[in-house]
Amino acid sequence: MPTETHLKILKHIQANPDVSQRQLAEELGVSVGKVNYCLRALINKGFVKAGNFKRNTDKLSYLYLLTPRGIEEKASLTANFLKRKIAEHEKITQEIEQLKQDARSI
């Protein structure tokens, strides 16, 4: 789900702004291409700002920063993710209770 990946990327960037796309891919368990695609989308939406390190000899290194809109988006995605996970937890809890009842009646 793209929004879940976006949330994970936003969280990682906020914690470690100089993370590389390769590092993000490894930490999230997705391809570098997917990270690149998602980062471009986040940059185009104005949630992330990317800039080169001026004095870095490795010109491929970037610093990723969450914009104020990116911080708001991260909060919104987190709230929605939490609601979804709570609903999933409640459904699973009900299923477990039903299975326990079924097992007792056998």
Protein Blocks (a to p, Z undefined) as FASTA:
>chain_A
ZZlmmmmmmmmmmmmmmbcfklmmmmnopafklmmmmmmmmmmnopaccdddfklmblmb
ccddddfklmmmmmmmmmmmmmmmmmmmmmmmmmmmmmmmmmmmZZ
